[in-house]
């Protein structure tokens, strides 16, 4: 039986990626693509890569019809305001925004600076990172999205955090311009962005709330820098462990955690230009690459992770969640490996 899926906010970057993935999904038919800003337009007007792939036209969200799976690809704060209606319209709801990532209303207010508009729903959503919550996602109707920066950090640190081996960590993230969405602003204007290395969140980034929620309590410091790249996040985590770790133990920890994961690859090569994770070659893919190196002059461990922020940090993880929630093969529709320039 074909599953009917609809996307609210389908004209944005993450909505377009969900559309692209579902068009190739063997078990899914797209019922509706909905957009507040483009009702009546053909989907390919805003997503020209989908020319000849679909003749769908955007509908206004007020015209949402019942469906099996509903993806909410809306700006922060919008899904929560109408969550009762959205949940009533679908058997499964996956919200890609930040509205339901944090399970605690006090934590939400701390990191987002305002009370949550629908706090009664917070603990009903499962945080949508399958590498941590696979079993819970298989039994839920409601899944949240994941923060792209939080995903890069969580996957970098998960094996060490799960073993209780992190005393403190300093995470430096370099991020592409698509993190800002498809609404232009002075910081995303090309003449301002081109050639820039701009530290826009040296402290206090809200994705820290997700990291603390998912990995537990340890001394965490996070800084975000915008660079000229369009897609991608690369996290360099300087980990100060609770005790010294050698290479053999590091390999054992990361292989034990990720050896069976379909979308996490350990990247630690001895030669070549891609010895450690690089977001450029992950563009369009749902893979997360993770590598590490031990500082021979101290106990410091440097863990590097890379993802495509629009995929493993958003739409790809959302479709992976859908696969688990609906009982599909977890990798269905997500086989694209990324691009290499040669």
C-alpha positions as CSV (number, residue, x, y, z in Angstrom):
1,X,0.0,0.0,0.0
2,X,1.3,3.4,-0.9
3,X,1.7,6.0,1.9
4,X,0.4,9.5,1.1
5,X,2.6,12.3,2.4
6,X,2.2,16.0,2.3
7,X,4.6,18.9,3.0
8,X,3.6,22.2,4.6
9,X,6.3,24.8,3.7
10,X,7.3,22.9,0.6
11,X,8.7,26.0,-1.2
12,X,11.6,26.4,1.3
13,X,15.0,24.7,1.2
14,X,14.2,21.9,3.5
15,X,10.7,21.5,2.0
16,X,12.3,21.2,-1.4
17,X,14.7,18.5,-0.2
18,X,11.8,16.5,1.3
19,X,10.0,16.8,-2.0
20,X,13.1,15.6,-3.9
21,X,13.6,12.6,-1.6
22,X,9.9,11.6,-1.6
23,X,9.7,11.7,-5.4
24,X,12.2,8.8,-5.4
25,X,10.8,6.9,-2.4
26,X,9.5,3.5,-3.3
27,X,6.7,3.5,-0.8
28,X,5.4,7.1,-0.8
29,X,3.1,9.2,-3.0
30,X,3.2,13.0,-2.5
31,X,-0.4,14.1,-1.8
32,X,0.1,17.8,-1.4
33,X,2.9,20.4,-1.5
34,X,1.7,23.4,0.4
35,X,3.1,26.9,0.6
36,X,1.9,30.2,2.2
37,X,3.8,32.3,-0.3
38,X,3.4,30.5,-3.6
39,X,-0.1,28.9,-3.8
40,X,-1.0,28.0,-7.4
41,X,2.5,28.0,-8.7
42,X,4.2,24.9,-10.0
43,X,6.7,23.3,-7.6
44,X,9.5,23.5,-10.2
45,X,9.2,27.3,-10.2
46,X,10.9,27.4,-6.8
47,X,12.7,24.0,-7.1
48,X,14.0,24.0,-10.7
49,X,16.0,20.7,-10.1
50,X,12.5,19.0,-10.1
51,X,11.6,20.0,-13.6
52,X,10.0,17.1,-15.5
53,X,10.0,15.1,-12.2
54,X,6.6,16.4,-11.0
55,X,3.7,18.6,-12.2
56,X,2.6,19.3,-8.6
57,X,1.3,22.8,-7.8
58,X,1.5,24.4,-4.4
59,X,-1.7,24.6,-2.4
60,X,-2.4,27.1,0.4
61,X,-1.9,25.4,3.8
62,X,-5.6,26.3,4.6
63,X,-6.4,23.6,2.0
64,X,-4.5,20.8,3.8
65,X,-6.2,17.5,3.4
66,X,-5.9,14.3,5.6
67,X,-2.8,12.3,4.8
68,X,-0.7,9.5,6.2
69,X,2.5,11.5,6.9
70,X,2.7,15.2,7.3
71,X,6.1,17.0,7.1
72,X,6.1,20.5,8.6
73,X,8.9,22.6,7.0
74,X,8.0,25.9,8.5
75,X,10.0,28.7,10.1
76,X,10.6,28.6,13.8
77,X,7.5,29.2,15.9
78,X,4.9,28.5,13.1
79,X,4.2,24.8,13.6
80,X,3.5,25.1,17.3
81,X,0.8,27.7,16.8
82,X,-1.3,25.3,14.7
83,X,-0.1,21.9,16.0
84,X,-3.6,20.7,17.0
85,X,-4.9,21.0,13.5
86,X,-1.8,19.4,11.9
87,X,-1.9,16.4,14.2
88,X,-5.6,15.9,13.5
89,X,-4.8,15.7,9.8
90,X,-2.2,12.9,9.7
91,X,-1.4,9.6,11.2
92,X,2.3,10.7,11.6
93,X,3.7,14.2,11.9
94,X,7.3,15.2,11.5
95,X,8.1,18.8,12.3
96,X,11.5,19.9,10.9
97,X,11.5,23.2,12.8
98,X,12.9,23.8,16.2
99,X,9.4,24.0,17.9
100,X,9.4,20.5,19.4
101,X,13.1,19.5,19.7
102,X,13.3,20.3,23.4
103,X,11.2,18.2,25.7
104,X,11.1,20.7,28.6
105,X,9.3,24.1,28.5
106,X,11.8,25.8,30.8
107,X,14.7,24.7,28.5
108,X,12.8,26.0,25.5
109,X,12.3,29.4,27.1
110,X,16.0,29.5,28.1
111,X,17.3,28.8,24.6
112,X,14.6,30.6,22.5
113,X,13.9,33.5,24.8
114,X,10.2,33.2,25.0
115,X,7.5,30.8,26.5
116,X,6.6,27.9,24.3
117,X,3.2,28.4,22.5
118,X,2.1,24.8,23.0
119,X,4.0,23.3,26.0
120,X,1.6,20.4,26.4
121,X,2.9,18.9,23.2
122,X,6.6,19.0,24.0
123,X,6.9,15.6,25.6
124,X,4.8,13.9,22.9
125,X,7.5,14.4,20.2
126,X,10.4,12.1,19.9
127,X,13.7,13.8,19.0
128,X,14.3,12.9,15.4
129,X,17.9,11.6,15.4
130,X,17.6,7.8,14.7
131,X,21.2,7.1,15.8
132,X,20.0,7.9,19.4
133,X,16.2,7.2,19.3
134,X,15.7,4.5,16.7
135,X,13.5,2.3,19.0
136,X,11.3,5.2,20.2
137,X,10.8,6.4,16.6
138,X,9.5,3.1,15.6
139,X,6.6,3.4,18.0
140,X,5.7,7.1,17.7
141,X,3.2,9.3,15.8
142,X,5.2,12.5,16.3
143,X,8.8,13.3,15.6
144,X,10.7,16.5,15.9
145,X,13.3,17.8,13.5
146,X,17.0,18.1,14.5
147,X,19.2,21.1,14.5
148,X,21.9,20.8,11.9
149,X,24.6,22.1,14.2
150,X,23.4,20.0,17.0
151,X,23.4,16.9,14.8
152,X,27.0,17.5,13.8
153,X,28.0,17.8,17.4
154,X,25.9,15.0,18.7
155,X,27.2,12.5,16.2
156,X,30.8,13.6,16.8
157,X,30.6,13.1,20.5
158,X,28.0,10.4,21.1
159,X,30.4,7.4,21.5
160,X,32.5,9.4,24.1
161,X,29.5,10.9,25.9
162,X,27.7,7.5,26.1
163,X,30.7,6.1,27.8
164,X,30.9,9.0,30.3
165,X,34.4,10.0,29.0
166,X,33.9,13.7,28.3
167,X,35.2,16.1,31.0
168,X,34.9,19.2,28.8
169,X,34.7,20.0,25.1
170,X,35.1,23.0,22.8
171,X,33.2,22.7,19.5
172,X,34.0,25.0,16.6
173,X,31.6,24.7,13.7
174,X,31.9,26.1,10.2
175,X,28.6,26.4,8.4
176,X,27.2,27.2,5.0
177,X,24.8,29.9,4.0
178,X,21.8,27.6,3.4
179,X,21.5,27.4,7.2
180,X,19.8,30.8,7.1
181,X,16.9,29.6,4.9
182,X,15.7,31.0,1.6
183,X,14.6,34.5,2.9
184,X,17.4,36.9,2.2
185,X,19.0,39.0,4.9
186,X,22.0,41.4,5.1
187,X,24.2,38.6,6.3
188,X,23.3,36.3,3.5
189,X,23.6,38.9,0.7
190,X,26.2,37.6,-1.7
191,X,28.6,40.6,-1.6
192,X,28.6,40.4,2.2
193,X,28.9,36.7,2.4
194,X,31.5,36.0,-0.4
195,X,35.0,35.6,1.0
196,X,33.8,36.0,4.5
197,X,34.7,34.0,7.6
198,X,32.2,35.5,10.1
199,X,31.9,34.3,13.7
200,X,28.1,34.9,14.1
201,X,27.5,32.9,17.3
202,X,30.8,32.7,19.4
203,X,28.7,31.9,22.4
204,X,25.1,31.0,23.3
205,X,23.9,29.3,20.2
206,X,20.4,27.8,20.8
207,X,21.4,24.3,19.5
208,X,23.3,23.8,22.7
209,X,20.0,23.0,24.3
210,X,19.6,20.0,22.0
211,X,23.2,18.8,22.6
212,X,22.8,19.0,26.4
213,X,19.4,17.2,26.2
214,X,20.7,14.4,24.1
215,X,24.3,13.9,25.4
216,X,23.9,14.7,29.1
217,X,25.8,17.1,31.4
218,X,29.4,18.0,30.8
219,X,31.3,21.2,30.3
220,X,30.3,22.3,26.7
221,X,31.5,25.3,24.7
222,X,30.1,26.0,21.2
223,X,31.1,28.6,18.6
224,X,29.6,28.9,15.1
225,X,31.3,30.6,12.1
226,X,29.7,31.3,8.8
227,X,31.9,30.7,5.7
228,X,31.4,31.0,2.0
229,X,30.2,27.4,1.5
230,X,26.4,27.0,0.6
231,X,25.7,23.5,2.0
232,X,27.4,21.8,4.8
233,X,28.5,21.8,8.4
234,X,31.9,20.7,9.7
235,X,32.4,20.4,13.4
236,X,35.9,20.3,15.0
237,X,35.4,19.2,18.6
238,X,38.3,19.5,21.1
239,X,37.5,16.9,23.7
240,X,39.3,16.8,27.1
241,X,38.5,13.3,28.4
242,X,38.0,12.2,31.9
243,X,41.0,9.9,31.5
244,X,43.6,9.3,28.8
245,X,42.5,7.3,25.8
246,X,44.7,5.6,23.2
247,X,43.9,5.1,19.5
248,X,42.8,1.5,20.0
249,X,40.2,2.4,22.6
250,X,39.0,5.3,20.4
251,X,38.5,3.0,17.5
252,X,36.7,0.5,19.7
253,X,34.3,3.1,21.0
254,X,33.4,4.5,17.6
255,X,33.2,1.2,15.8
256,X,31.0,-0.2,18.5
257,X,28.6,2.7,18.2
258,X,28.6,3.2,14.5
259,X,29.6,-0.1,13.0
260,X,26.0,-1.0,12.2
261,X,24.7,2.5,11.4
262,X,23.5,2.9,7.8
263,X,24.4,6.6,7.5
264,X,27.4,7.2,9.8
265,X,30.8,6.5,8.4
266,X,34.1,6.6,10.3
267,X,36.6,8.5,8.1
268,X,40.2,8.4,9.2
269,X,42.5,7.7,6.3
270,X,46.3,7.8,6.2
271,X,46.6,9.7,2.9
272,X,44.7,11.8,0.3
273,X,42.9,15.1,0.5
274,X,39.9,13.6,2.4
275,X,41.7,12.0,5.3
276,X,39.0,13.4,7.7
277,X,35.4,14.4,7.2
278,X,34.7,17.0,4.5
279,X,31.1,18.4,3.9
280,X,31.8,19.1,0.2
281,X,31.5,15.5,-0.7
282,X,28.4,14.9,1.3
283,X,26.2,17.4,-0.7
284,X,22.8,16.0,-1.2
285,X,23.4,12.9,0.9
286,X,22.1,11.7,4.3
287,X,25.5,10.5,5.4
288,X,27.4,11.8,8.4
289,X,31.2,11.3,8.4
290,X,33.0,11.2,11.7
291,X,36.7,11.0,12.3
292,X,39.1,11.6,15.2
293,X,42.8,12.2,16.0
294,X,44.6,12.0,19.4
295,X,46.9,14.8,20.3
296,X,50.3,13.1,21.1
297,X,51.4,16.0,23.3
298,X,48.3,16.0,25.6
299,X,45.2,14.0,26.5
300,X,43.2,16.1,24.0
301,X,41.1,14.3,21.3
302,X,40.1,16.1,18.2
303,X,36.8,14.8,16.7
304,X,35.8,16.0,13.3
305,X,32.3,15.5,11.9
306,X,30.6,16.6,8.6
307,X,27.1,16.6,7.3
308,X,25.0,18.3,4.6
309,X,22.9,20.6,6.8
310,X,19.8,20.4,4.6
311,X,20.0,16.6,4.6
312,X,21.3,14.8,7.6
313,X,20.7,18.0,9.5
314,X,17.1,18.3,8.3
315,X,15.2,16.6,5.4
316,X,17.3,13.4,5.3
317,X,16.9,12.7,8.9
318,X,13.2,13.5,8.7
319,X,12.7,10.9,5.9
320,X,14.8,8.4,7.9
321,X,12.4,9.0,10.8
322,X,9.4,8.5,8.5
323,X,10.9,5.2,7.4
324,X,11.1,4.0,11.0
325,X,7.7,5.4,12.0
326,X,6.0,3.7,9.1
327,X,7.8,0.4,9.2
328,X,9.7,0.9,5.9
329,X,13.3,0.0,5.2
330,X,15.3,2.6,7.1
331,X,17.4,3.5,4.1
332,X,14.5,3.8,1.6
333,X,14.8,6.8,-0.6
334,X,18.1,7.8,0.9
335,X,20.7,6.0,-1.1
336,X,22.3,9.0,-2.9
337,X,26.0,9.0,-1.9
338,X,26.9,12.6,-2.5
339,X,29.0,14.2,-5.1
340,X,32.7,14.4,-5.9
341,X,33.9,17.0,-8.4
342,X,35.8,14.7,-10.8
